């Protein structure tokens, strides 16, 4: 290995010539055109040959950088800015394809590949030495961009449901809306999983395992340790306050959940439940601030209509899209078209109202009310109910009544 390092320093990285020492290489590059060619070289395209070249020259690049740091010399900067892979730019000139260095990779049975594997195994073994806490701190947790994943999932979910991309994610994942869907938020599930992991470590009897709960990190926006602590305080405070009666409900209607009487498994469930409730509260606060899509928060008398997966698969696509858009006021009413930049008159073409909103079209137009358009729907439903009742009545009357046979009594002493 030492011999290979010395040869890499004595070899020119442009023409491949071997010289006496590193100083001879610099003199050679200064007199010849190798230095100019190295400055004019651009970032190559990501091809299989370039990947193979990267695998071979990774050690050589590291050694060159270390040698430059030891000599206090800065690396050579390219004369033109380097084009990064994957970005659109000017088309490459034919000069970029004139000279391609030949790659001489060692065969698969060469000892250098085995030496590389041994070096990597030795590094990993040295890093992961120590107790459990040190291993957990050393191993890097790969945290994906959960919010970005949720935005991507929401994009395809809106397309599948037949709603526009302006449909708020709050209405997709809210469980307290007037039309809740059977889907969960990716961010909420991520928070619930992290809170469950922290609660599991904190409930351990081993002190080292309890201290390992501090190593679970989720970024700067949300801390699982703080969320678990707030959940514990919430349930302890709820136990002190007790069960509060709501409306005309009597005593014993609600089952009380006591933190002090719960075991470790039940406490983890309470912590996860509180984390989900906190996420739902955040969605409710954001929904109140929405002008049109959060208007359902003011519908006190409206009942919830939760949708199941069975209904989603069986319901008509147009009907489902109408339901979702009507709750969030995204239907193309004259007022919405005017707000969206259209040239349509926002007034009602039936009664002449100034603003023709969704509420006005469905239940508030006086002309439609006088003509019986709203009553027509209810009358049709009542007619179907009356028809079914009449069929059941006729069916019941056509059945022959099975009366019990009469009993003939005989007087005493008649025989």
ROLUM-512621 format. One line per 3 residues: number of its first residue (from 0); their letters; for each residue x, y, z of N, C-alpha, C. Coordinates in steps of 0.2 Angstrom, whole numbers, plus 2048, in hexadecimal, padded with zeros to 3 digits. Layout:
<recs>
NUM> a> X:Y:Z:X:Y:Z:X:Y:Z ~ ...
</recs>
This chain:
<recs>
0> xxx> 804:7FA:800:800:800:800:804:806:800 ~ 80A:806:804:80E:80C:804:811:80D:7FD ~ 813:808:7FA:816:809:7F3:811:80C:7EE
3> xxx> 80B:80A:7EF:806:80D:7EA:805:814:7EC ~ 805:816:7F2:804:81D:7F4:80A:821:7F1 ~ 810:81F:7F1:816:822:7EF:815:823:7E7
6> xxx> 813:81D:7E4:813:81E:7DC:80D:822:7DA ~ 808:823:7DE:802:828:7DC:805:82F:7DD ~ 809:830:7E1:80C:837:7E2:811:839:7DC
9> xxx> 814:834:7DA:819:835:7D4:816:834:7CD ~ 810:833:7CD:80D:832:7C6:809:838:7C4 ~ 809:83A:7BE:805:840:7BC:7FE:83E:7BB
12> xxx> 7F9:841:7BD:7F2:83F:7BD:7EF:841:7B6 ~ 7F3:844:7B1:7F0:846:7AB:7F3:841:7A5 ~ 7F9:841:7A5:7FC:83C:7A0:7FE:835:7A2
15> xxx> 7FE:834:7A9:800:82E:7AC:808:82D:7AC ~ 80C:831:7AB:813:830:7AB:816:82F:7B2 ~ 81B:82B:7B3:81E:82A:7BA:824:82E:7BB
18> xxx> 825:831:7C0:82B:835:7C1:82F:833:7C7 ~ 835:837:7C9:839:835:7CE:836:837:7D5 ~ 833:83D:7D5:830:83F:7DC:82A:843:7DA
21> xxx> 827:846:7DF:821:84A:7DE:823:851:7DB ~ 829:853:7DD:82B:85A:7DA:82C:859:7D3 ~ 82E:854:7D0:82F:853:7C9:829:853:7C6
24> xxx> 823:850:7C9:81D:850:7C6:81A:857:7C5 ~ 81B:85C:7CA:819:863:7CA:81D:866:7C4 ~ 824:865:7C4:828:868:7BF:825:866:7B8
27> xxx> 824:860:7B7:821:85D:7B1:81B:860:7AF ~ 816:861:7B4:810:864:7B2:810:86C:7B1 ~ 816:86F:7B3:817:876:7B2:819:877:7AB
30> xxx> 81E:873:7A9:821:873:7A2:81C:871:79D ~ 819:86B:79E:815:868:798:80E:86B:799 ~ 809:869:795:802:86B:794:7FE:867:799
33> xxx> 800:863:79D:7FC:85F:7A1:7F8:863:7A6 ~ 7FB:868:7A9:7F8:86D:7AE:7F2:871:7AA ~ 7F3:873:7A4:7EE:876:7A1:7E8:872:79F
36> xxx> 7EA:86B:79D:7E4:867:79C:7E1:865:7A2 ~ 7E4:865:7A8:7E1:863:7AE:7DC:869:7B0 ~ 7DE:86F:7AE:7DA:875:7B0:7D4:876:7AB
39> xxx> 7D5:873:7A5:7CF:874:7A0:7CA:86E:7A1 ~ 7CC:869:7A5:7C8:863:7A5:7C1:865:7A9 ~ 7BC:862:7A7:7B5:864:7AA:7B3:85D:7AD
42> xxx> 7AE:85E:7B1:7AB:858:7B4:7A8:853:7AF ~ 7AA:84D:7AE:7A8:849:7A9:7A0:846:7AB ~ 79D:843:7A6:797:841:7A7:797:83A:7AB
45> xxx> 791:839:7AF:791:833:7B3:790:82D:7AF ~ 795:82A:7AD:795:823:7A9:798:81E:7AD ~ 797:818:7AA:79A:812:7AD:7A2:812:7AE
48> xxx> 7A5:815:7A8:7AC:816:7A9:7AF:81B:7AE ~ 7AB:820:7AE:7AD:825:7B4:7AC:822:7BB ~ 7A7:81E:7BC:7A6:81B:7C2:7AC:816:7C4
51> xxx> 7AE:813:7BF:7B4:80E:7C0:7BA:812:7C1 ~ 7BB:818:7BE:7C1:81C:7BF:7C0:81F:7C6 ~ 7BA:821:7C9:7BA:823:7CF:7BC:81E:7D5
54> xxx> 7BA:818:7D3:7BB:813:7D8:7C3:812:7D9 ~ 7C6:812:7D3:7CE:811:7D3:7D1:817:7D6 ~ 7CF:81E:7D4:7D3:823:7D6:7D1:827:7DD
57> xxx> 7CC:823:7E1:7CA:826:7E7:7D0:827:7EC ~ 7D4:822:7EC:7DA:822:7F1:7DF:827:7EE ~ 7E0:827:7E8:7E5:82C:7E5:7E3:833:7E6
60> xxx> 7DC:835:7E6:7DA:83C:7E7:7DB:83E:7EE ~ 7DA:839:7F3:7DB:83B:7FA:7E2:83C:7FB ~ 7E7:838:7F9:7EE:839:7FA:7F0:83F:7F7
63> xxx> 7EE:841:7F1:7F0:848:7EE:7EE:84D:7F3 ~ 7E7:84D:7F5:7E5:853:7FA:7E9:853:800 ~ 7EB:84D:803:7EF:84D:809:7F6:850:807
66> xxx> 7F9:84E:801:7FF:851:800:7FF:858:7FF ~ 7FA:85B:7FC:7F9:862:7FB:7F8:866:802 ~ 7F5:863:806:7F4:866:80D:7FB:866:811
69> xxx> 7FF:860:810:805:860:813:80A:866:810 ~ 80A:867:80A:80E:86C:807:80B:873:807 ~ 805:874:80A:802:87A:80A:800:87D:804
72> xxx> 7FE:879:7FF:7FD:87B:7F8:7F6:87A:7F7 ~ 7F2:87F:7F3:7EB:87E:7F2:7EB:87A:7EB ~ 7E5:876:7EB:7E4:872:7E4:7E3:877:7DF
75> xxx> 7E4:875:7D9:7E4:878:7D2:7DC:87A:7D1 ~ 7DA:880:7D0:7D3:881:7CE:7D2:881:7C7 ~ 7CD:87F:7C4:7CB:87F:7BD:7CA:886:7BB
78> xxx> 7CC:887:7B4:7CC:88D:7B1:7C4:88F:7B0 ~ 7C0:88A:7AF:7B9:88B:7AE:7B5:888:7B3 ~ 7AF:88A:7B5:7AB:887:7BA:7A9:880:7B8
81> xxx> 7A9:87C:7BD:7A7:875:7BC:7A0:874:7BB ~ 79E:870:7B7:796:86F:7B6:795:869:7BA ~ 790:86A:7BE:78E:864:7C3:789:85F:7BF
84> xxx> 789:859:7C1:785:854:7BE:77E:855:7BF ~ 77A:854:7BA:773:855:7BB:770:85B:7BA ~ 774:861:7B9:771:867:7B7:772:869:7B0
87> xxx> 76D:86D:7AE:76D:86F:7A7:773:874:7A5 ~ 776:873:7A0:77B:878:79E:77C:878:797 ~ 782:87C:795:783:87C:78E:786:875:78B
90> xxx> 784:874:785:787:86D:782:78E:86D:782 ~ 791:867:784:798:866:784:79B:866:77D ~ 7A1:869:77D:7A5:869:776:7A8:863:775
93> xxx> 7AA:861:76E:7AD:85B:76D:7B4:85A:770 ~ 7B7:860:773:7BD:85F:776:7BD:85B:77C ~ 7B7:85B:77F:7B6:857:786:7B6:850:784
96> xxx> 7B5:84E:77E:7B5:846:77D:7BB:844:779 ~ 7C0:848:778:7C6:847:774:7CA:842:778 ~ 7CC:843:77E:7D1:83F:781:7CE:83C:787
99> xxx> 7CD:835:788:7CB:832:78D:7D0:82D:790 ~ 7D2:82E:796:7D7:82A:799:7D5:823:799 ~ 7DA:81E:798:7D8:817:798:7D8:815:7A0
102> xxx> 7D4:810:7A1:7D3:80E:7A8:7D6:807:7A8 ~ 7DA:806:7AD:7DD:7FF:7AE:7DB:7FD:7B5 ~ 7D5:7FB:7B6:7D3:7F8:7BC:7D6:7F1:7BE
105> xxx> 7D8:7F0:7C4:7DB:7EA:7C6:7D5:7E4:7C5 ~ 7D7:7DE:7C4:7D2:7D9:7C3:7CF:7D7:7CA ~ 7C9:7D4:7C9:7C5:7D2:7CF:7C9:7CE:7D5
108> xxx> 7CE:7CA:7D2:7D2:7C6:7D7:7D8:7C9:7DA ~ 7D9:7D0:7D8:7DF:7D3:7DB:7DE:7D4:7E2 ~ 7E4:7D4:7E5:7E4:7D5:7ED:7E2:7DC:7EF
111> xxx> 7E3:7E1:7EB:7E1:7E8:7ED:7DA:7E9:7EF ~ 7D5:7E5:7EB:7CE:7E5:7ED:7CD:7E2:7F4 ~ 7D0:7DC:7F5:7CF:7D9:7FC:7D2:7DE:801
114> xxx> 7D8:7E1:800:7DB:7E6:805:7D6:7EC:806 ~ 7D3:7EE:801:7CE:7F4:802:7C8:7F1:807 ~ 7C6:7EB:806:7C0:7E9:80A:7C3:7E8:811
117> xxx> 7C9:7E5:812:7CB:7E5:819:7CC:7EB:81C ~ 7CE:7F0:818:7CF:7F7:81B:7C9:7FA:81E ~ 7C3:7F9:81A:7BD:7FC:81B:7BA:7F8:821
120> xxx> 7BB:7F1:822:7B9:7EE:828:7BC:7F0:82E ~ 7C3:7F1:82D:7C7:7F3:833:7C4:7FA:836 ~ 7C3:7FE:831:7C0:805:833:7BA:805:837
123> xxx> 7B5:801:834:7AE:800:837:7AF:7FD:83E ~ 7B3:7F8:83F:7B4:7F4:845:7B7:7F9:84A ~ 7BB:7FD:848:7BE:802:84D:7B9:807:84F
126> xxx> 7B5:809:84A:7B0:80F:84C:7AB:80C:851 ~ 7A8:806:850:7A3:803:854:7A5:7FF:85A ~ 7AB:801:85C:7AD:7FE:863:7AA:802:868
129> xxx> 7A9:7FF:86E:7A6:802:874:7A0:7FF:876 ~ 79D:803:87B:796:801:87D:790:803:879 ~ 78A:801:87B:784:803:877:784:80A:876
132> xxx> 785:80E:87B:784:815:87A:788:818:874 ~ 78F:816:874:794:818:870:792:816:869 ~ 78F:810:868:78D:80D:861:788:811:85F
135> xxx> 783:813:863:77D:816:861:77F:81E:85E ~ 784:821:862:786:827:860:78A:827:85A ~ 78E:822:859:792:821:853:78E:820:84D
138> xxx> 78A:81C:84D:786:81A:847:782:820:845 ~ 782:822:83F:77E:828:83C:777:826:83A ~ 772:829:83D:76C:828:83B:76A:82B:835
141> xxx> 768:828:830:766:82B:829:75E:82D:82A ~ 75D:834:82A:757:837:82B:755:839:824 ~ 74F:837:822:74D:839:81B:749:840:81C
144> xxx> 748:843:817:744:849:817:73D:847:817 ~ 73A:847:81D:734:844:81E:72E:848:81B ~ 72F:84F:81C:72A:854:819:72B:853:811
147> xxx> 730:853:80E:731:852:807:72D:84C:805 ~ 72E:846:808:72A:840:807:723:841:807 ~ 721:845:80C:71A:846:80D:717:84A:807
150> xxx> 71B:84F:805:718:853:800:718:84F:7F9 ~ 71C:84A:7F8:71C:846:7F2:716:841:7F3 ~ 715:83E:7F9:70F:83A:7FA:708:83E:7F9
153> xxx> 708:844:7FB:702:848:7FB:701:84A:7F3 ~ 706:84B:7F0:705:84C:7E8:702:847:7E5 ~ 704:841:7E6:701:83B:7E2:6FA:839:7E5
156> xxx> 6F9:83B:7EC:6F3:839:7EF:6ED:83E:7EC ~ 6EF:844:7EB:6EA:849:7E8:6E8:847:7E1 ~ 6ED:845:7DD:6EC:842:7D7:6E7:83C:7D7
159> xxx> 6E8:838:7DB:6E4:832:7DC:6DD:833:7DE ~ 6DC:838:7E2:6D6:83A:7E5:6D2:83F:7E0 ~ 6D5:842:7DB:6D2:846:7D6:6D1:84D:7D9
162> xxx> 6D5:84F:7DD:6D5:856:7DF:6DB:85A:7DD ~ 6DB:861:7DD:6E0:865:7DA:6E6:865:7DF ~ 6EC:867:7DC:6F2:867:7E1:6F1:86C:7E6
165> xxx> 6ED:871:7E5:6EC:876:7EB:6E8:873:7F1 ~ 6E6:86D:7F0:6E2:86A:7F6:6E7:869:7FC ~ 6E5:86C:801:6EA:86D:807:6EB:866:80A
168> xxx> 6F1:865:80C:6F3:85E:80F:6F0:85E:816 ~ 6ED:863:819:6EA:863:81F:6E3:85F:81E ~ 6E0:860:819:6DA:85C:818:6DB:855:816
171> xxx> 6E1:854:813:6E2:84D:812:6E3:848:818 ~ 6E7:84B:81D:6E9:847:823:6E5:849:829 ~ 6E1:84D:829:6DD:84F:82F:6D8:84A:831
174> xxx> 6D8:848:838:6D3:843:83A:6CD:847:83D ~ 6CD:84D:83E:6C7:851:841:6C4:855:83C ~ 6C5:854:835:6C1:858:830:6BB:855:82F
177> xxx> 6B7:858:82B:6B0:856:82A:6B0:850:825 ~ 6B5:84F:822:6B6:849:81D:6BD:846:81E ~ 6BE:843:823:6C5:840:824:6C6:83A:820
180> xxx> 6CC:83A:81D:6CF:834:819:6D3:82F:81D ~ 6D3:829:81A:6D6:823:81E:6DE:823:81C ~ 6E1:829:81C:6E8:829:81B:6EB:82D:821
183> xxx> 6F2:82B:822:6F6:82E:827:6FB:833:824 ~ 6FD:837:828:703:83C:826:709:838:827 ~ 70E:839:823:715:836:823:718:839:829
186> xxx> 718:840:82A:71B:843:82F:718:841:836 ~ 712:840:836:70F:83E:83D:711:837:83E ~ 711:832:83A:714:82B:83B:71B:82B:83D
189> xxx> 71F:830:83A:726:830:83C:727:833:843 ~ 723:838:845:723:83A:84C:721:835:851 ~ 71C:831:84F:719:82C:853:71E:826:854
192> xxx> 722:825:84F:727:81F:84F:72D:822:854 ~ 72F:828:853:735:82A:857:733:82B:85E ~ 72D:82D:860:72A:82E:866:72A:827:86A
195> xxx> 727:822:866:727:81B:869:72E:819:86A ~ 733:81A:866:73A:818:867:73D:81B:86D ~ 73C:822:86E:73E:825:874:73B:823:87A
198> xxx> 734:822:87A:731:81F:880:733:818:882 ~ 734:814:87D:737:80D:87E:73E:80D:882 ~ 742:811:87F:749:812:883:748:815:88A
201> xxx> 744:81A:88B:743:81D:891:740:818:896 ~ 73C:813:894:739:80E:899:73D:808:89A ~ 744:808:898:748:803:899:74B:803:8A0
204> xxx> 74D:7FE:8A3:750:7FE:8AA:757:7FF:8AA ~ 75A:7FE:8A4:761:7FF:8A3:763:807:8A2 ~ 767:809:8A6:769:811:8A6:76C:813:89F
207> xxx> 770:80E:89D:774:810:896:76E:810:890 ~ 769:80C:891:764:80C:88C:760:812:88C ~ 75F:814:892:75B:81A:893:75F:820:891
210> xxx> 765:821:892:769:826:88F:76A:826:888 ~ 769:820:885:769:820:87D:763:823:87A ~ 75E:825:87E:758:828:87B:75A:82F:878
213> xxx> 75F:832:87B:761:839:879:764:839:872 ~ 766:833:870:76A:833:869:765:833:863 ~ 75F:832:865:75A:832:85F:758:839:85D
216> xxx> 75A:83B:857:759:841:854:755:841:84E ~ 751:847:84E:74C:848:848:74D:84E:845 ~ 752:852:846:753:858:843:752:85E:848
219> xxx> 751:864:845:750:86A:849:749:86C:84A ~ 744:86A:846:73D:86C:847:73A:868:84C ~ 73B:862:84E:738:85E:853:73C:85A:857
222> xxx> 73C:85A:85D:740:856:862:73C:850:865 ~ 73D:84A:864:739:845:867:73A:844:86E ~ 73F:846:871:740:846:878:73B:84B:87B
225> xxx> 73B:851:879:736:856:87B:72F:854:87A ~ 72D:851:875:727:84F:873:724:84A:878 ~ 729:845:87A:727:840:87F:726:843:886
228> xxx> 72A:848:888:72A:84B:88E:723:84F:88F ~ 721:852:889:71B:856:889:715:851:88A ~ 716:84C:886:710:847:887:70F:844:88E
231> xxx> 715:843:891:715:840:898:711:846:89D ~ 713:84C:89C:710:851:8A0:709:852:89E ~ 707:851:898:700:852:896:6FC:84C:89A
234> xxx> 6FE:846:89A:6FA:841:89D:6FA:841:8A5 ~ 700:844:8A8:700:845:8AF:6FB:84A:8B1 ~ 6FB:850:8AD:6F6:855:8AE:6EF:853:8AD
237> xxx> 6EE:84F:8A8:6E7:84C:8A7:6E5:848:8AD ~ 6E9:844:8B0:6E7:840:8B5:6E6:844:8BB ~ 6E9:84A:8BC:6E7:84F:8C2:6E0:852:8C1
240> xxx> 6DF:854:8BB:6D9:857:8B9:6D3:853:8B9 ~ 6D4:84D:8B7:6CF:848:8B7:6CA:848:8B1 ~ 6C5:845:8B1:6C0:844:8AB:6BB:84A:8AC
243> xxx> 6BB:84E:8A6:6B6:854:8A6:6B0:852:8A2 ~ 6AA:853:8A5:6A4:851:8A1:6A3:856:89C ~ 6A0:853:896:69F:857:890:698:857:88F
246> xxx> 694:85D:88F:68D:85D:88D:689:85A:892 ~ 684:855:890:680:852:895:682:84B:896 ~ 688:849:895:68B:842:896:68C:841:89E
249> xxx> 68A:83C:8A0:68A:83A:8A7:691:838:8A9 ~ 692:836:8B0:698:834:8B2:699:82D:8B0 ~ 69F:82B:8AF:6A1:825:8AC:6A1:823:8A5
252> xxx> 69F:829:8A1:69E:828:89A:6A5:827:897 ~ 6AA:82B:899:6B1:82A:896:6B5:826:89B ~ 6B9:822:898:6BE:81E:89C:6C4:822:89D
255> xxx> 6C7:823:8A3:6CC:827:8A5:6D3:823:8A4 ~ 6D8:826:8A1:6DE:823:8A0:6E3:826:8A5 ~ 6E6:822:8A9:6EA:824:8AF:6F1:823:8AD
258> xxx> 6F6:828:8AD:6FD:826:8AC:700:822:8B1 ~ 6FE:823:8B7:701:820:8BD:700:818:8BD ~ 6FA:816:8BA:6F8:80F:8BA:6FA:80C:8B4
261> xxx> 6FC:80F:8AF:6FE:80C:8A9:705:809:8A9 ~ 706:803:8A6:70C:800:8A5:711:803:8A0 ~ 716:800:89E:71B:803:899:718:803:892
264> xxx> 714:7FE:891:711:7FD:88A:70C:802:889 ~ 708:803:88E:702:807:88E:704:80F:88E ~ 70A:810:891:70D:817:891:70F:819:88A
267> xxx> 713:814:887:715:815:880:70F:817:87C ~ 709:813:87D:703:814:879:701:81B:87A ~ 701:81D:880:6FE:824:882:703:82A:87F
270> xxx> 709:828:87F:70E:82D:87C:70D:82E:875 ~ 70C:829:871:70B:829:86A:704:82C:869 ~ 6FF:82B:86D:6F8:82E:86C:6F9:835:86D
273> xxx> 6FD:838:872:6FD:83F:873:701:842:86D ~ 706:83F:86A:70A:842:865:705:842:85F ~ 701:83D:85E:6FC:83E:858:6F7:844:859
276> xxx> 6F5:844:85F:6F0:84A:861:6F4:850:860 ~ 6FA:851:862:6FD:858:861:6FE:859:859 ~ 6FF:854:855:700:855:84E:6F9:857:84B
279> xxx> 6F4:854:84E:6ED:856:84B:6EB:85D:84E ~ 6ED:85F:854:6EC:866:856:6F0:86B:851 ~ 6F6:86A:84F:6F9:86E:84B:6F5:86F:844
282> xxx> 6F3:869:842:6EF:86A:83B:6E9:86E:83C ~ 6E5:86D:842:6DF:871:843:6E1:879:843 ~ 6E6:87A:847:6E8:881:847:6EA:884:840
285> xxx> 6ED:880:83C:6EE:882:835:6E8:883:831 ~ 6E3:87E:832:6DD:87E:82E:6D9:884:830 ~ 6D9:887:836:6D5:88D:838:6D8:893:834
288> xxx> 6DE:893:832:6E1:899:82F:6DF:898:827 ~ 6DD:893:825:6DB:892:81E:6D4:896:81C ~ 6D4:89A:817:6CE:89E:816:6C8:899:813
291> xxx> 6CA:895:80E:6C4:891:80B:6C5:88A:80C ~ 6CB:887:80C:6CC:880:80E:6CB:87E:815 ~ 6CB:883:819:6CA:882:821:6C4:885:823
294> xxx> 6BF:886:81F:6B8:888:821:6B4:883:824 ~ 6B6:87C:823:6B2:877:827:6B3:877:82E ~ 6B8:87B:831:6B9:87C:838:6B4:880:83B
297> xxx> 6B0:883:837:6AA:887:83A:6A3:884:839 ~ 6A4:87E:837:69D:87A:836:69C:876:83D ~ 698:879:841:697:876:848:692:871:847
300> xxx> 68D:872:843:687:86D:843:688:867:83E ~ 68D:868:83A:68F:863:835:692:85C:838 ~ 690:857:836:692:850:838:698:84E:834
303> xxx> 69D:84A:837:6A2:848:834:6A0:842:82F ~ 6A3:841:82A:6A2:83B:825:6A9:838:823 ~ 6AB:834:828:6B2:830:826:6B1:82C:821
306> xxx> 6B6:82B:81D:6B7:827:817:6BB:821:818 ~ 6B9:81B:817:6BD:815:818:6C1:813:811 ~ 6C5:80F:811:6C9:80C:80B:6C4:809:807
309> xxx> 6BF:805:80A:6BA:802:805:6B6:807:801 ~ 6B4:80C:805:6B0:812:801:6B4:815:7FC ~ 6BB:816:7FD:6BF:819:7F8:6C0:815:7F2
312> xxx> 6C0:80F:7F3:6C1:80A:7ED:6BA:80A:7E9 ~ 6B4:80A:7ED:6AE:809:7E9:6AB:80F:7E7 ~ 6AC:815:7EA:6A9:81B:7E8:6AB:81E:7E1
315> xxx> 6A7:821:7DE:6A8:824:7D7:6AD:829:7D8 ~ 6B2:82A:7D3:6B7:82F:7D3:6B4:836:7D3 ~ 6AF:837:7CF:6AD:83E:7CF:6A9:840:7D5
318> xxx> 6A6:83B:7D8:6A2:83C:7DF:6A7:83E:7E4 ~ 6AD:83A:7E4:6B2:83B:7E9:6B5:842:7E9 ~ 6B7:844:7E2:6BA:84A:7E1:6B5:850:7E3
321> xxx> 6AE:84F:7E2:6AA:854:7E4:6A9:855:7EB ~ 6A9:84F:7EF:6A9:84F:7F6:6AF:853:7F9 ~ 6B5:851:7F7:6BB:855:7FA:6BB:85C:7F8
324> xxx> 6B9:85E:7F2:6B9:865:7F0:6B4:869:7F3 ~ 6AE:866:7F4:6A9:86A:7F8:6AA:86B:7FF ~ 6AE:867:802:6B0:868:809:6B5:86D:80A
327> xxx> 6B9:86E:805:6BF:873:805:6BD:879:801 ~ 6B7:879:7FE:6B5:87F:7FA:6BA:880:7F4 ~ 6BB:87B:7F0:6C0:87B:7EA:6BC:879:7E4
330> xxx> 6B5:879:7E4:6B1:878:7DE:6B1:87F:7DA ~ 6B1:87E:7D3:6B1:884:7CF:6AB:888:7CF ~ 6A9:88B:7D5:6A4:890:7D5:6A6:896:7D2
333> xxx> 6A1:89B:7D0:6A2:8A1:7CD:6A7:8A5:7D1 ~ 6A6:8A5:7D8:6AA:8A9:7DC:6B1:8A7:7DC ~ 6B2:8A0:7DC:6B9:89D:7DC:6BC:89E:7D6
336> xxx> 6B9:89E:7D0:6BC:89F:7CA:6BE:8A6:7C9 ~ 6BA:8AB:7CC:6BD:8B2:7CC:6C3:8B3:7D0 ~ 6C3:8AF:7D6:6C9:8B0:7DA:6CF:8AD:7D7
339> xxx> 6CE:8A7:7D3:6D4:8A4:7D0:6D6:8A7:7CA ~ 6D3:8AD:7C8:6D6:8B1:7C3:6D1:8B0:7BC ~ 6CB:8AD:7BD:6C7:8AD:7B7:6C3:8B3:7B6
342> xxx> 6C0:8B3:7B0:6BC:8B9:7AE:6B5:8B8:7AF ~ 6B3:8B3:7B2:6AC:8B2:7B3:6A9:8B6:7B9 ~ 6A2:8B8:7B8:69F:8BD:7BC:69D:8B9:7C3
345> xxx> 6A0:8BB:7C9:69F:8B8:7CF:698:8B8:7D2 ~ 693:8BB:7CE:68C:8BC:7D1:688:8B5:7CF ~ 683:8B4:7D2:67E:8AE:7D1:67A:8B0:7CB
348> xxx> 67A:8AB:7C6:676:8AD:7C0:66E:8AB:7C0 ~ 66C:8A8:7C6:665:8A7:7C8:662:8AC:7CC ~ 665:8AE:7D1:662:8B3:7D5:665:8BA:7D5
351> xxx> 66B:8BA:7D2:66F:8C1:7D2:673:8C3:7D8 ~ 674:8BE:7DC:678:8BF:7E2:67F:8C1:7E0 ~ 682:8C6:7E4:689:8C9:7E3:68E:8C3:7E3
354> xxx> 68E:8BF:7E8:693:8BA:7E8:690:8B3:7E8 ~ 692:8AF:7E3:68F:8A8:7E2:694:8A3:7E5 ~ 693:8A2:7EB:698:89D:7EE:695:896:7EE
357> xxx> 699:891:7F1:696:88A:7F1:690:88A:7F6 ~ 690:88D:7FB:68B:88D:800:684:890:7FD ~ 685:895:7F9:67F:898:7F5:67D:893:7F0
360> xxx> 681:890:7ED:67E:88B:7E7:67B:885:7EA ~ 67D:883:7F0:67B:87C:7F2:674:87E:7F7 ~ 674:883:7FB:66F:884:800:66C:88B:800
363> xxx> 66F:890:7FD:66D:897:7FE:66A:89B:7F9 ~ 669:898:7F3:666:89C:7EE:65F:89C:7EF ~ 65C:8A2:7EF:654:8A3:7F0:650:8A0:7EB
366> xxx> 652:8A1:7E4:64F:89F:7DF:64E:898:7DE ~ 654:894:7E0:654:88D:7E0:650:88A:7E5 ~ 650:88E:7EB:64B:88C:7F1:644:88C:7EF
369> xxx> 642:892:7EB:63B:893:7EA:639:88E:7E4 ~ 63D:88C:7E0:63C:887:7DB:63C:880:7DD ~ 63E:87F:7E3:63E:878:7E6:644:874:7E4
372> xxx> 649:877:7E2:64F:873:7E0:652:86F:7E6 ~ 653:873:7EB:656:870:7F1:651:86A:7F4 ~ 64A:86C:7F4:646:867:7F7:645:861:7F2
375> xxx> 647:862:7EC:646:85C:7E7:64B:856:7E9 ~ 651:858:7EC:655:852:7EE:652:84F:7F4 ~ 650:852:7F9:64D:84F:7FF:647:84B:7FD
378> xxx> 643:84E:7F8:63D:84A:7F6:63E:844:7F3 ~ 644:844:7EF:646:83E:7EB:648:838:7F0 ~ 64B:83A:7F5:64D:836:7FB:647:833:7FE
381> xxx> 642:837:800:63C:835:803:638:831:7FF ~ 638:832:7F8:634:82E:7F4:637:827:7F4 ~ 63E:826:7F4:641:81F:7F4:63F:81C:7FA
384> xxx> 640:81F:800:63E:81C:806:637:81A:807 ~ 632:81E:804:62B:81C:804:62A:816:7FF ~ 62D:816:7FA:62D:810:7F5:62F:80A:7F9
387> xxx> 634:80A:7FC:637:804:800:632:802:805 ~ 62F:807:809:62A:805:80E:624:802:80B ~ 622:805:806:61C:802:803:61D:7FB:800
390> xxx> 623:7F9:7FD:625:7F2:7FB:625:7EE:801 ~ 627:7F0:807:627:7EC:80D:620:7EA:80F ~ 61C:7EF:80F:615:7EF:811:611:7EA:80D
393> xxx> 612:7EA:807:60F:7E6:802:611:7DE:803 ~ 618:7DE:804:61B:7D7:805:618:7D4:80B ~ 617:7D8:811:615:7D5:817:60E:7D3:817
396> xxx> 60A:7D7:813:602:7D6:812:601:7D0:80E ~ 605:7CE:809:604:7C8:805:606:7C2:808 ~ 609:7C2:80E:60B:7BC:811:604:7B9:815
399> xxx> 603:7B3:815:5FD:7B0:818:5FF:7AF:81F ~ 5FA:7B1:823:5FB:7B1:82A:5FA:7A9:82D ~ 5FF:7A7:830:5FE:7A0:833:5FC:7A0:83A
402> xxx> 5F5:7A0:83B:5F2:7A0:841:5F2:799:845 ~ 5F2:799:84B:5F2:792:84F:5EB:78F:84E ~ 5EB:789:84E:5E5:785:84D:5E1:786:854
405> xxx> 5DA:786:853:5D6:787:859:5D5:781:85D ~ 5D5:782:863:5D4:77C:868:5CD:77B:86A ~ 5CA:775:869:5C3:773:86A:5C3:771:871
408> xxx> 5C0:774:876:5BF:772:87D:5B9:76E:87E ~ 5B9:769:882:5B4:764:883:5B1:765:88A ~ 5AB:766:88B:5A8:767:892:5A9:761:896
411> xxx> 5A9:763:89C:5AA:75D:8A1:5A4:759:8A2 ~ 5A5:753:8A1:59F:74E:8A2:59C:74D:89B ~ 59E:750:895:59B:74F:88F:59B:748:88D
414> x> 5A0:744:88E:5A1:73D:88C:5A1:738:892
</recs>
